[in-house]
Amino acid sequence: MRDTWPKLEHSDFPSIERGRITTLQLNLGYRCNLSCIHCHVNAGPRRTETMDRETMQLALDVGKKLGVSILDMTGGSPEMNVDFRWLVETARAQGLHVMDRLNPTIMEEPGYEWVGDFLAANQVEAVASMPCYSQANVDEQRGNGVFENSITALQKLNALGYAQWGSGLALNLVYNPNGAFLPPEQSTLEADYRGLLADNFGIRFNHLYTITNMPIQRFGSWLISKGKFDSYMETLRNAHQVANLDAVMCRSTLSVGYDGRVFDCDFNQMLKLPLAGRKHDTHLRDLLDAELPKQIGVAGHCFGCTAGQGSSCGGALN
């Protein structure tokens, strides 16, 4: 794995400050049933890092102190954490809106047939990765058979009430480019997804989120290996939009690693970039008695969030 940090560390990205924290994003571990080219976490079937229940409870305690209203679970495949169901039920009992960033093919894996029913029963918002409506593009990015399994899983979620009017069950899809380029305009692509998935497979969803690939971890290493890293960074920098700075997700979201360390965002977490102004890592337990710094740690990869229409875990920013 080629290290991208030396190419990102020195940057003129503008300084930004934290606003009110509304979302606690927990990475429940790096284990996943897939190994995708664009993955900024470098997740895969052989990864063993996982969040334990004690850390989950500590995160909920910190969330209560901060007054967050949303628990956003990511990975890896969050459902592969043995305490996933405990966390969801505990967070829901605490009154939190819970989001699961799932790779829908997990529902087709032996032993995970329970996922769809469980999410629906607990009113969990499903944010499902679906990098394209084309089988060839999806299988190229994620592996043979992934498109077919994803379609089957999304149909099952629809059958459970997801994206049905009045059900309260939200199903949002996520698009990632399958190369070194920015996502297309989100609303146009959403219309394409909506029409083609409905016509060909009878699939309904609420929203499509377009997310820019970050030049870190597996995707960053791929860029270097293909000699595309510098040109991709130039693309991001040239497309930087100052207006997007007000809406970047790090201003309202706090990222927590599987081991309880706290970061400004999921991408900083993968780069092991401490909170701004701190030489050492901050742990959840530190936040029980201390306040978060206002300043947010930035580097070259941050241009990925402000380029073009902008990018966040909730899709485009403008």
C-alpha positions as CSV (number, residue, x, y, z in Angstrom):
1,M,0.0,0.0,0.0
2,R,1.6,3.2,-1.1
3,D,1.4,6.1,1.4
4,T,-0.2,9.2,0.2
5,W,0.3,11.4,3.3
6,P,3.6,12.9,2.2
7,K,1.8,14.2,-0.9
8,L,-1.1,15.6,1.2
9,E,0.5,17.0,4.3
10,H,1.6,20.4,3.0
11,S,-1.4,22.2,1.6
12,D,-2.9,25.6,1.3
13,F,-6.5,24.4,2.0
14,P,-8.4,27.1,3.9
15,S,-8.8,26.9,7.6
16,I,-12.2,26.0,8.9
17,E,-13.9,25.8,12.3
18,R,-16.3,23.4,13.9
19,G,-20.0,24.3,14.3
20,R,-22.5,22.5,16.4
21,I,-22.0,18.7,16.4
22,T,-25.2,17.0,15.3
23,T,-23.8,13.6,14.1
24,L,-21.6,11.0,15.7
25,Q,-20.1,8.8,13.0
26,L,-18.7,5.5,14.3
27,N,-16.5,3.2,12.3
28,L,-17.5,-0.2,13.7
29,G,-14.5,-2.0,12.1
30,Y,-12.6,-2.6,8.9
31,R,-14.0,-6.1,8.1
32,C,-16.0,-6.2,4.9
33,N,-17.1,-8.9,2.5
34,L,-15.8,-6.8,-0.4
35,S,-12.5,-5.1,-1.3
36,C,-13.4,-2.1,-3.5
37,I,-10.9,-0.1,-5.5
38,H,-12.3,3.2,-4.3
39,C,-12.3,2.3,-0.6
40,H,-10.7,4.9,1.5
41,V,-10.8,2.6,4.5
42,N,-8.9,-0.3,2.8
43,A,-11.6,-2.6,4.2
44,G,-11.8,-6.2,3.3
45,P,-12.5,-9.8,4.4
46,R,-9.1,-10.2,6.0
47,R,-9.4,-7.1,8.3
48,T,-9.9,-7.9,11.9
49,E,-10.2,-4.5,13.6
50,T,-13.5,-4.1,15.3
51,M,-15.2,-1.8,17.9
52,D,-16.1,-3.4,21.2
53,R,-19.3,-2.8,23.2
54,E,-17.5,-0.8,25.9
55,T,-16.3,1.7,23.2
56,M,-19.8,1.8,21.7
57,Q,-21.3,2.7,25.1
58,L,-18.6,5.4,25.7
59,A,-19.5,6.8,22.2
60,L,-23.1,7.0,23.2
61,D,-22.2,8.7,26.4
62,V,-20.1,11.3,24.6
63,G,-22.9,11.8,22.1
64,K,-25.3,12.5,24.8
65,K,-22.9,15.1,26.3
66,L,-22.5,16.8,22.9
67,G,-26.3,16.7,22.2
68,V,-26.1,14.8,19.0
69,S,-29.3,13.6,17.3
70,I,-27.8,11.2,14.7
71,L,-25.8,8.0,15.0
72,D,-24.1,7.3,11.7
73,M,-22.6,3.8,11.5
74,T,-19.9,2.9,8.9
75,G,-17.1,0.4,8.3
76,G,-16.2,-1.9,6.6
77,S,-19.5,-3.6,6.7
78,P,-21.0,-2.4,10.1
79,E,-23.3,-5.4,10.3
80,M,-20.3,-7.7,10.6
81,N,-19.6,-6.3,14.1
82,V,-21.0,-8.8,16.6
83,D,-22.4,-5.9,18.7
84,F,-24.1,-4.1,15.8
85,R,-27.6,-5.1,16.9
86,W,-26.9,-4.1,20.5
87,L,-25.7,-0.7,19.4
88,V,-28.7,0.0,17.2
89,E,-31.2,-1.0,19.8
90,T,-29.4,1.0,22.5
91,A,-29.1,4.1,20.3
92,R,-32.7,3.9,19.3
93,A,-33.8,3.6,23.0
94,Q,-31.7,6.8,23.6
95,G,-33.8,8.6,21.0
96,L,-31.2,8.8,18.2
97,H,-31.9,8.7,14.5
98,V,-29.7,5.7,13.3
99,M,-28.1,5.4,9.9
100,D,-26.4,2.3,8.5
101,R,-24.0,2.7,5.7
102,L,-24.3,-0.7,4.3
103,N,-22.9,-2.6,1.4
104,P,-26.2,-4.2,0.3
105,T,-24.5,-7.5,-0.8
106,I,-24.0,-8.2,2.9
107,M,-27.7,-9.2,3.0
108,E,-26.8,-12.0,0.5
109,E,-24.0,-13.4,2.6
110,P,-24.7,-16.6,4.7
111,G,-25.3,-15.7,8.3
112,Y,-26.5,-12.1,7.5
113,E,-30.0,-12.9,6.2
114,W,-31.3,-11.0,9.3
115,V,-30.0,-7.6,8.3
116,G,-32.9,-6.3,6.3
117,D,-35.6,-7.3,8.8
118,F,-33.6,-5.9,11.7
119,L,-33.0,-2.6,10.0
120,A,-36.7,-2.2,9.2
121,A,-37.9,-3.3,12.6
122,N,-35.6,-0.6,14.2
123,Q,-36.5,2.2,11.8
124,V,-32.8,2.4,10.7
125,E,-32.1,4.7,7.7
126,A,-30.3,2.6,5.1
127,V,-27.6,4.3,3.1
128,A,-26.7,1.6,0.5
129,S,-23.6,1.7,-1.8
130,M,-24.6,1.4,-5.4
131,P,-21.8,2.9,-7.5
132,C,-23.6,2.6,-10.8
133,Y,-26.8,1.4,-12.5
134,S,-24.6,-0.5,-15.0
135,Q,-23.7,-4.1,-14.1
136,A,-20.3,-3.8,-16.0
137,N,-19.3,-0.7,-14.0
138,V,-20.3,-2.1,-10.6
139,D,-18.6,-5.5,-11.1
140,E,-15.5,-3.8,-12.4
141,Q,-15.2,-1.7,-9.3
142,R,-16.4,-4.2,-6.7
143,G,-16.1,-7.7,-8.2
144,N,-18.1,-10.2,-10.3
145,G,-21.6,-10.8,-9.0
146,V,-21.8,-7.7,-6.9
147,F,-24.3,-5.9,-9.1
148,E,-26.7,-8.8,-9.1
149,N,-26.5,-9.3,-5.4
150,S,-27.0,-5.6,-4.8
151,I,-30.1,-5.5,-6.9
152,T,-31.6,-8.5,-5.0
153,A,-30.8,-6.9,-1.7
154,L,-32.4,-3.5,-2.7
155,Q,-35.5,-5.4,-3.9
156,K,-35.7,-7.0,-0.4
157,L,-35.4,-3.7,1.3
158,N,-38.3,-2.3,-0.9
159,A,-40.4,-5.4,0.0
160,L,-39.8,-4.5,3.7
161,G,-41.2,-1.0,3.2
162,Y,-38.0,0.9,2.4
163,A,-38.7,4.0,0.2
164,Q,-42.4,3.3,0.4
165,W,-44.6,6.4,1.0
166,G,-45.6,6.7,4.6
167,S,-43.4,3.9,5.9
168,G,-40.8,6.1,7.5
169,L,-38.1,3.8,6.2
170,A,-35.5,5.8,4.1
171,L,-33.4,4.1,1.5
172,N,-30.6,6.3,0.0
173,L,-28.1,5.1,-2.5
174,V,-24.4,6.1,-2.9
175,Y,-22.5,6.7,-6.1
176,N,-18.7,6.7,-6.3
177,P,-16.9,7.3,-9.6
178,N,-15.0,4.3,-10.9
179,G,-12.0,6.3,-11.8
180,A,-10.0,9.5,-11.3
181,F,-12.7,12.0,-12.0
182,L,-15.4,14.0,-10.2
183,P,-19.0,12.7,-9.9
184,P,-21.5,14.0,-12.4
185,E,-24.2,16.5,-11.3
186,Q,-26.1,14.8,-8.5
187,S,-29.7,15.6,-9.4
188,T,-29.2,14.5,-13.1
189,L,-27.6,11.3,-12.1
190,E,-30.3,10.6,-9.5
191,A,-33.0,10.9,-12.2
192,D,-31.1,8.4,-14.3
193,Y,-30.8,6.0,-11.4
194,R,-34.4,6.4,-10.5
195,G,-35.7,5.7,-14.0
196,L,-33.4,2.8,-14.9
197,L,-33.6,1.0,-11.5
198,A,-37.4,1.3,-11.5
199,D,-37.9,0.3,-15.1
200,N,-35.4,-2.6,-15.1
201,F,-35.7,-3.9,-11.6
202,G,-38.7,-2.3,-9.9
203,I,-36.4,-0.6,-7.3
204,R,-37.4,2.6,-5.5
205,F,-35.2,4.8,-3.3
206,N,-35.4,8.2,-1.7
207,H,-32.2,10.0,-2.7
208,L,-28.9,9.4,-4.5
209,Y,-25.7,10.7,-2.9
210,T,-22.7,11.3,-5.1
211,I,-19.4,11.1,-3.2
212,T,-16.0,12.1,-4.5
213,N,-13.3,9.5,-4.3
214,M,-10.6,10.5,-1.7
215,P,-6.9,10.3,-2.7
216,I,-6.1,8.2,0.4
217,Q,-5.7,4.5,1.3
218,R,-6.6,2.0,-1.4
219,F,-7.8,4.6,-3.9
220,G,-4.9,6.9,-3.3
221,S,-2.5,3.9,-3.7
222,W,-4.2,3.1,-7.0
223,L,-3.8,6.7,-8.2
224,I,0.0,6.5,-7.5
225,S,0.4,3.1,-9.2
226,K,-1.3,4.4,-12.3
227,G,0.6,7.7,-12.3
228,K,-2.6,9.7,-11.8
229,F,-2.2,11.1,-8.3
230,D,-0.8,14.5,-9.2
231,S,-3.3,15.0,-12.0
232,Y,-6.2,14.0,-9.8
233,M,-5.1,16.4,-7.1
234,E,-4.9,19.1,-9.7
235,T,-8.5,18.3,-10.8
236,L,-9.7,18.6,-7.2
237,R,-7.8,21.9,-6.5
238,N,-9.0,23.5,-9.8
239,A,-12.6,22.6,-9.0
240,H,-12.4,24.0,-5.4
241,Q,-15.5,26.1,-4.5
242,V,-15.2,28.5,-1.6
243,A,-19.0,28.3,-1.0
244,N,-18.7,24.6,-0.1
245,L,-16.7,25.4,3.0
246,D,-19.8,26.3,4.9
247,A,-21.4,22.9,4.4
248,V,-18.5,20.4,4.7
249,M,-19.5,17.5,7.0
250,C,-16.6,18.0,9.5
251,R,-18.3,21.1,10.8
252,S,-21.2,19.1,12.2
253,T,-19.9,15.5,12.4
254,L,-17.5,13.9,14.8
255,S,-15.7,10.7,13.5
256,V,-14.8,7.9,15.9
257,G,-12.5,5.0,15.1
258,Y,-13.1,1.4,16.0
259,D,-10.7,1.8,19.0
260,G,-12.4,5.0,20.3
261,R,-10.0,7.5,19.0
262,V,-11.7,10.8,17.8
263,F,-11.1,12.6,14.5
264,D,-12.4,15.5,12.6
265,C,-13.7,13.3,9.8
266,D,-13.6,9.8,8.5
267,F,-10.8,10.7,6.0
268,N,-8.6,12.2,8.7
269,Q,-9.2,9.1,10.7
270,M,-7.8,7.0,7.9
271,L,-4.8,9.3,7.7
272,K,-4.4,9.1,11.5
273,L,-4.5,12.9,11.6
274,P,-5.1,14.1,15.2
275,L,-7.6,16.8,16.1
276,A,-6.3,20.2,15.2
277,G,-3.7,21.7,17.6
278,R,-3.1,18.3,19.3
279,K,0.1,16.3,18.9
280,H,-1.4,13.2,20.3
281,D,-4.6,11.3,19.6
282,T,-7.8,12.2,21.4
283,H,-9.9,9.3,22.9
284,L,-13.6,9.3,23.6
285,R,-12.9,9.2,27.3
286,D,-11.0,12.5,27.0
287,L,-14.2,14.2,25.8
288,L,-16.2,13.4,28.9
289,D,-14.3,16.1,30.7
290,A,-13.0,18.3,27.9
291,E,-14.3,20.3,25.0
292,L,-13.5,19.8,21.3
293,P,-11.2,22.3,19.7
294,K,-12.9,24.8,17.4
295,Q,-10.3,24.4,14.6
296,I,-10.5,21.5,12.2
297,G,-7.5,19.7,10.9
298,V,-7.0,20.0,7.1
299,A,-4.7,18.8,4.4
300,G,-4.6,18.3,0.7
301,H,-7.3,15.6,0.6
302,C,-9.8,18.2,1.9
303,F,-10.1,19.6,-1.7
304,G,-12.1,16.4,-2.4
305,C,-14.9,17.7,-0.2
306,T,-15.0,21.2,-1.8
307,A,-14.4,20.4,-5.4
308,G,-17.3,21.1,-7.9
309,Q,-20.7,20.4,-6.4
310,G,-19.0,19.4,-3.1
311,S,-19.0,16.0,-1.4
312,S,-20.0,14.7,2.0
313,C,-21.5,11.5,3.4
314,G,-24.8,13.1,2.5
315,G,-23.8,13.7,-1.1
316,A,-23.3,16.9,-2.9
317,L,-23.2,20.2,-1.0
318,N,-24.7,22.5,-3.6
